[in-house]
């Protein structure tokens, strides 16, 4: 089980016995703005990172992404593209997820992307829509929002809108279960959150509170969450990600998501749920956003995790990317979590 202690900490320079994992959400890159590039520089100024996990919504348009989005997206990187491990958010989708698979190209197989797998610091195992990355005894599982299926689960490029409710294939869900259970530390990444874990993840909460739009009842009901697995809605099943964690508490030690960020700030609480909660032994965290433009953004922030070889404690720094509410840009808060077994860096 995870316990949390609030501590203050000043970042140190790179240490070969640490692993620095930057978790960043929803840059919503648009022409003329460099939200991801500038946020990356903020983290570099704080000592840098070994790997970045981007929890979706690279694109900021309401229309499906195209080649114009590709050019500006690629400008967000200097010479570090391979350090970014990316999953798809709802705004990154088109029929068949062709843009994501071709341009974002997690597997490094597309001739149209700038990804060079030989430069990856840590290999990817899986496919573009769900994959695993191992660092020592830490196993990270990436689950994309599959907006490439037919509406209402997926997105039609004939209609503007992001189609916010989350969809994961049954195959991806079964793959996720198959990856768990080894003698490892596990972190799962997704775009949307799980039902009733963090703020605004209840049925219809995101839509009712004006945080997400909707073009169907499907989007209204599931606006903030992974609502459908293989076409079976969360309201119609007892199985699924949360059901699995209820049966096997802490099967994944932590779960990070993005997606829900309009008006959200590090102190957000709604219906008794904050941006970080422990449910069924798993730490759930809303990563935050670094976007400038996608709706009324109250605070731009991300998370930086620091693992120390031989230690079972993980430091999570909440990083402000602008001055906010009297707090200066930089480290806003530090939590220390005990994962129950030590991190082994090989």
Secondary structure, DSSP 8 states (H G I E B T S, - for coil): --EEEEE-----S--TTEEEEEEE----B-TT--HHHHHHHHHHHTT--SEEEE-S--B--SS---HHHHHHHHTT-SS-GGGEEE---GGG--GGGHHIIIII-TTS--TTS---GGG-SS-EEEETTEEEEEETTEEEEEE---TTSSTTTS--TTS-S---SEEE-HHHHHHHHHH-SSSSEEEEEESSB-TTSSTT-STTHHHHTTSS--SSHHHHHTTTBEEEETTEEGGG-S-SHHHHHHHSTTSSSEEEE-S--TT--TT-EETTEESEEEETTEEEEE-----SSSS--S--EEEEEEEEBT-SEEEEEEEESS-BTTB-SEEEEEEEEE-SS-B---
